[in-house]
Amino acid sequence: MKSLVLSAFILSGFLSKAQTHRFIYDVEYKKDSTQNVTTKENYHLDIESKIVKYYPRDFYIGDSLVTNNLPITDGSKFNTSHIITHQLGSADYNYYDVLENVVLKLSSKNTQNWKLTNEKKKVKDLNMQKATTNWGGRNWTAWFTTDIPFQEGPYKFHGLPGLITELYDDKNNYKFELVKTQKIANPKGNMYIDYMVKSSVAVDDIKYKDSKLKYYDSPVNYLRNATQQTRSNEEFFLNDGTKVGQNNSREVNERLKERIRKYNNPIELDKAIKYSL
């Protein structure tokens, strides 16, 4: 585990209502489970006085650029795929799935049945203990520390006696590692996250799956309708800057469908949607 500058953080206390405790994780994962290729990204776990947010760091970067009037470099590709929120201490989670210009809000209750082991280790200032669980169709190993007294962790993982600092599955598809902590005295809202949450459409499990399948059947038509571009010759843009119009809509459609099929390796494997060719 990478070195952490935690001593001052630990000694200064955790529960001030005016502060946000930010935990930054390295997340290494396989987008395609059939290939031995991994992607590494940073995710934020923000613990506020009442709410917990988990999201890709690119939301933070984008907000910082706009706030400070800095340009976004041409060709930049941001991971703004999802946001997860829940009330502190609650097992009720809201998952915001960002489909380009459409945001689906799926609520669910999530609890892991953890088995604590006697195995312990110390990394820098942190005393850690090992726990295991089977959840979401995968076998997980977690290391947590009671030195940071939040029963939280990355994604929807929670419920251990302290913060989860390491987490990985037995097939090496996902690995989460805490690499940095921050204490933000005067937290400010994130314009992108606030917008996504406010503009989201609530769906249940059936409607969520139906929306994902409809999106897969014709991503271009789905996005065109979502952006209120009713005529097929009207142009619109994807989040990566691709201009979609009458001349390239078929090509873009097939590219998006291929990407959906290929990168279908979610954390919750038991909820993976099956897409036909």
C-alpha positions in Angstrom: 0.0 0.0 0.0 1.3 3.4 -0.9 2.5 5.7 1.9 -0.2 7.9 3.4 0.2 11.2 5.3 -2.3 10.4 8.0 -0.9 11.3 11.4 -2.2 14.9 11.5 -5.4 13.8 9.9 -6.0 11.2 12.6 -5.1 13.4 15.5 -7.2 16.3 14.4 -10.5 14.5 14.8 -13.1 13.3 12.3 -16.6 14.5 13.1 -16.7 18.2 12.6 -19.9 19.2 10.9 -18.3 21.9 8.8 -15.8 19.6 7.2 -15.6 17.0 4.4 -13.3 14.1 4.8 -12.1 13.0 1.4 -10.5 9.6 0.8 -8.9 9.1 -2.6 -8.6 5.6 -4.0 -6.5 4.1 -6.8 -9.0 1.9 -8.6 -7.4 -0.7 -11.0 -9.9 -2.8 -12.9 -10.5 -4.7 -16.1 -13.1 -3.2 -18.4 -13.0 -6.4 -20.4 -12.9 -9.5 -18.2 -11.6 -11.6 -21.1 -8.4 -9.5 -21.5 -5.5 -9.1 -19.1 -5.5 -5.4 -19.5 -6.3 -3.0 -16.6 -7.3 0.6 -16.3 -6.3 2.7 -13.3 -8.3 5.7 -12.2 -8.7 7.7 -9.0 -12.1 7.9 -7.2 -13.2 10.2 -4.4 -15.0 9.0 -1.3 -16.4 12.2 0.3 -17.8 11.8 3.8 -19.8 14.9 4.8 -21.8 15.5 7.9 -24.9 13.6 6.6 -24.2 12.3 3.2 -21.5 10.1 1.5 -20.5 10.6 -2.1 -18.4 8.3 -4.3 -17.4 9.4 -7.8 -14.6 9.4 -10.4 -12.0 12.1 -9.7 -12.7 13.5 -13.2 -15.8 15.2 -11.8 -13.6 17.1 -9.4 -11.1 18.0 -12.2 -13.8 19.3 -14.5 -15.4 21.4 -11.8 -12.0 22.8 -10.8 -11.2 23.8 -14.4 -14.5 25.6 -14.9 -14.4 27.3 -11.4 -10.9 28.6 -12.1 -11.6 29.6 -15.7 -9.1 27.2 -17.1 -9.4 25.7 -20.5 -10.2 22.0 -21.1 -7.6 20.6 -23.4 -8.8 19.4 -26.8 -9.2 15.6 -26.9 -9.6 15.3 -23.1 -11.7 12.3 -22.1 -13.3 12.4 -18.7 -14.7 9.5 -16.8 -18.1 10.8 -15.7 -19.8 7.4 -15.8 -21.5 7.3 -12.4 -22.1 8.8 -9.0 -23.1 7.0 -5.8 -24.6 8.6 -2.7 -26.1 7.5 0.5 -26.9 8.9 3.9 -24.1 8.4 6.5 -24.8 5.2 8.4 -27.5 4.0 5.9 -27.5 1.0 3.6 -29.8 2.8 1.1 -27.8 3.8 -1.9 -28.6 5.9 -4.9 -26.6 5.0 -8.1 -26.5 7.6 -10.8 -25.7 6.1 -14.2 -24.6 8.7 -16.7 -25.5 7.6 -20.2 -23.9 10.5 -22.1 -26.7 13.1 -21.7 -29.1 10.9 -19.8 -28.8 10.2 -16.0 -30.6 7.3 -14.5 -31.1 7.1 -10.8 -31.4 3.6 -9.3 -32.0 3.2 -5.6 -31.1 0.0 -3.8 -30.3 -1.4 -0.4 -26.8 -2.9 -0.1 -25.3 -4.8 2.8 -22.3 -7.1 2.9 -22.0 -10.1 5.2 -18.5 -9.6 6.4 -16.4 -12.3 8.0 -13.6 -10.9 10.2 -10.3 -12.8 10.4 -7.6 -12.6 12.9 -5.1 -11.6 10.3 -3.7 -8.1 10.9 -0.9 -5.8 9.5 0.4 -2.3 10.0 1.1 0.0 7.2 2.7 3.3 8.2 0.4 4.8 10.8 -2.5 2.5 10.2 -3.4 -0.8 12.0 -5.4 -3.0 9.6 -7.4 -6.1 9.9 -8.6 -8.5 7.2 -12.2 -9.3 6.3 -13.9 -11.3 3.5 -17.3 -11.4 1.9 -19.1 -12.8 -1.1 -21.1 -9.9 -2.7 -22.3 -8.9 -6.1 -21.3 -12.3 -7.6 -17.6 -11.9 -6.5 -15.4 -13.0 -3.6 -13.9 -10.0 -1.9 -11.0 -9.4 0.5 -10.9 -6.2 2.4 -8.5 -4.6 4.8 -9.9 -2.0 7.1 -8.7 0.2 10.0 -10.4 1.3 13.1 -7.9 4.1 13.3 -10.2 5.9 10.9 -13.6 5.4 12.5 -15.9 5.5 9.5 -17.7 2.4 8.6 -17.4 3.3 4.9 -15.5 2.2 1.9 -15.3 2.6 -1.9 -18.3 2.0 -4.2 -21.2 0.5 -2.1 -18.9 -1.4 0.4 -19.5 -0.5 4.0 -20.3 -1.9 7.4 -16.9 -2.9 8.8 -15.7 -1.4 12.2 -13.5 1.1 10.3 -12.7 2.6 6.9 -11.8 0.1 4.1 -8.3 0.9 2.9 -7.8 -2.0 0.5 -10.3 -4.1 -1.4 -9.9 -6.7 -4.2 -11.7 -9.7 -5.7 -10.2 -13.2 -6.1 -10.2 -12.9 -9.9 -8.2 -9.7 -10.0 -10.9 -7.8 -11.8 -11.0 -5.0 -9.3 -8.6 -3.6 -6.8 -9.2 -0.5 -4.6 -6.4 1.1 -2.6 -6.5 4.2 -0.4 -3.7 6.5 -1.4 -4.6 9.9 0.0 -6.7 11.6 2.6 -7.8 15.2 2.8 -9.8 17.3 5.3 -11.7 20.1 3.6 -12.6 22.8 6.1 -14.9 24.8 3.8 -16.4 22.3 1.3 -18.0 23.6 -1.8 -20.5 21.9 -4.1 -19.5 20.3 -7.4 -21.4 21.8 -10.2 -21.3 18.7 -12.4 -22.4 16.3 -9.6 -25.1 18.7 -8.5 -26.4 19.0 -12.1 -26.3 15.2 -12.6 -28.2 14.5 -9.4 -30.8 17.1 -10.0 -31.4 16.2 -13.7 -31.6 12.4 -13.0 -34.6 10.3 -13.8 -35.6 7.8 -11.0 -36.1 4.2 -12.3 -36.6 0.8 -10.6 -34.7 -2.4 -11.5 -37.0 -3.3 -14.4 -37.0 0.2 -15.9 -33.2 0.5 -15.4 -32.5 -2.7 -17.4 -35.1 -1.8 -20.0 -33.4 1.7 -20.4 -30.0 0.1 -20.7 -31.2 -2.4 -23.4 -33.0 0.4 -25.3 -29.8 2.4 -25.2 -27.8 -0.5 -26.5 -30.3 -1.3 -29.3 -29.6 2.2 -30.8 -27.4 4.4 -28.7 -27.6 7.2 -31.3 -31.4 7.3 -31.4 -31.6 7.1 -27.6 -29.3 10.0 -27.2 -30.9 12.0 -30.0 -34.3 11.7 -28.3 -32.7 12.5 -24.9 -31.2 15.7 -26.3 -34.6 16.5 -28.0 -33.0 16.3 -31.5 -36.1 14.9 -33.2 -34.8 15.1 -36.8 -32.3 12.5 -37.9 -30.3 15.2 -39.8 -29.7 17.3 -36.7 -26.3 17.1 -35.1 -25.4 16.6 -31.5 -22.3 15.8 -29.5 -21.1 12.9 -27.3 -19.3 13.5 -24.0 -16.0 12.8 -25.7 -16.6 15.6 -28.2 -17.7 13.3 -31.1 -20.1 15.2 -33.4 -22.9 12.9 -34.5 -24.8 13.6 -37.7 -26.5 11.9 -40.6 -23.2 11.0 -42.3 -21.7 9.1 -39.4 -24.6 8.1 -37.2 -24.5 4.4 -38.3 -20.7 4.2 -37.7 -21.0 5.9 -34.3 -23.9 3.6 -33.4 -22.0 0.4 -34.1 -18.9 1.7 -32.3 -21.0 2.5 -29.2 -22.7 -0.9 -29.3 -19.3 -2.7 -29.6 -17.9 -0.8 -26.6 -21.0 -1.7 -24.5 -20.6 -5.4 -25.3 -16.8 -5.4 -24.7 -16.7 -3.4 -21.5 -19.4 -5.3 -19.7 -17.6 -6.2 -16.5 -19.4 -4.4 -13.7 -18.4 -4.5 -10.0 -21.7 -6.2 -9.2 -21.2 -9.1 -11.7 -24.5 -10.7 -10.8 -26.3 -7.6 -12.2 -24.5 -7.6 -15.5 -26.8 -7.1 -18.4 -26.6 -9.5 -21.3 -26.3 -7.8 -24.7 -27.0 -9.7 -27.9 -24.9 -9.2 -31.0 
